[in-house]
Amino acid sequence: MLPLVALVGRPNVGKSTLFNALTRTRDALVHDEPGVTRDRNYGVCRLDESRPFVLVDTGGIAGENTHLESVGLAGPTARQARSAAEEADLVLFVVDGREGASALDDEILRWLRKSSRPIFLVVNKTDGIDARAAMAEFSRYGFDRMFAVSSAHRHGIDDLLAGILGNLPEDGDAALLDDDPDRMRVAFVGRPNVGKSTLVNRILGEERMIASEVPGTTRDSIAVDLDRDGRKYRLIDTAGIRRKGKVDEAVEKFSIVKTLQAIEHCQVAVILLDASEGVTDQDASVLGAVLDAGRALVVAVNKWDGLDTYQREQVEALLSRKLVFVPWAEAVRISAKHGSGLRELFRAVHRAHASATREFGTSEVTKALEIAYEANPPPVVRGHVAKLRFAHPGGDNPPTFIVHGTRLRTLSESYRRYLENFFRKRFKLVGTPVRFVFKESVNPYKDRKNVLTERQVARKRRLIRHVKRRK
């Protein structure tokens, strides 16, 4: 188990920038606007490869007080920061060296000291100013270890890292966020306020994500590892995606970019729909992003428990009509608030993952192509018929098949869909798109000039003279 270090402080002091500098990633969303980070974001610092440790970025504690019962999102954000501080082996209290100490810093430090955890004071944003003067203003806090850093320019990071490693236990309480290939990566996507964070919290059995009725509560993509029934998962809660025309704030644009990156890196995307609203245009745009990435797909219809029999029939008819372009995706009815339908959801995720990552052999793929060709040959186009000679697998997630032949440009779109449906039915592929790549066979003698030898040229001349004499 790796030791855990938590970053705590008020909004806009540079905690996320420091998190990215220590982890050498861009996992944390960074913006000048205060309050961008809300959920706990975990990463691994490997600047010293001999002693890695887990780093957790927390939301800025704002408002007139740090009480957990604060209104709006201040209370949940404070609870997330409090949980991170309580489970950490070391707390980095980050303050703004340019603005100096504030009453909010005093109050945050007051409850940090109640946690009985080792605390370092990190004075950030000291580039371009007198670092000693900035640290002198915080000397009244009574810290014997203070570090002046500039997260944006990576000044003072080495001294801070040395101080952290010198005060960490050999073994901590945090688990490593590893890159285990056996860990299934599942991303929960959808438009704002459909219950993504609530669903992740229900699966984890704790308030790991801030769930609120306010749309756009989640702004960053948060990954959490989970072991369930002998399987390993990495659950990724993402920000809601809206149509481009409705996205005005720069922070929301960055959030959408992080969501699209999460879709690209996941293996299975679970798109949540609001059963009370059906399939909207925003849902279609999210579906389009998943299809463009070629990821396995499971449709989760949330808030199903709040509908009566007539409403459920109407929603079923709407789903069958609006999701006709993804008939291969399984639709599961769930309730993220009460936890109903989670078993069926995980079964659908397993089937989609197994289909998306299945390995194929060249012989079985070519055999399937021959059977499909014999059962329904391609139509004649301008007196020519396309010939499908052989096929082989070209990758997974999604399953890709490369077909070789001649005159493949004459294949119609309907025949390509026929091949896709035939392969999907033969190999029992559910929950994943199937891609075909058609490659024309190249004539090796094309554009090659046949150069005759001198003997062949002389023989050709004699033959021509002989023919002329006979005439």
Buried (B, 14 or more C-beta within 10 A) or exposed (E): EBBBBBBBBBBBBBBBBBBBBBBEEEBBBBBEEEBBBBBBBBBBBEBEEEBBBBBBBBBBBBBEBBEBEBEEBBBBBBBBBBBBBEBBBBBBBBBBBBBEBEEBBEBBBEBBBEBEBBBBBBBBBBBEEEBEEBBEBBEEBEBEEBBBBBBBBBBBBEEBBEBBBEBBEEEBEBEBBEEEEEBBBBBBBBBBBBBBBBBBBBBBEEBBBBBBEEEBBBBBBBBBBBEEEEBBBBBBBBBBBBEEEEBEEEBBEBBBEBBBBBBBBBBBBBBBBBBEBBBBEBBBBBBEBBBEBBBBBBBBBBBBBEBEEEEBEEBBEBBEEBBEEBEBBBBBBBBBBEEBBBEBBBEBBBBBBBBBBBEBEEEEBBBBBBEBBEEEEBEEEEEEEBBBBBBBBBEBBBBBBBBBBBBBEBBEEEBBEBBBBBBBEBBEBBBBBBBBEBEEEEEEEEEEEEEEEEEEEEEEEEEEEEEEEEE
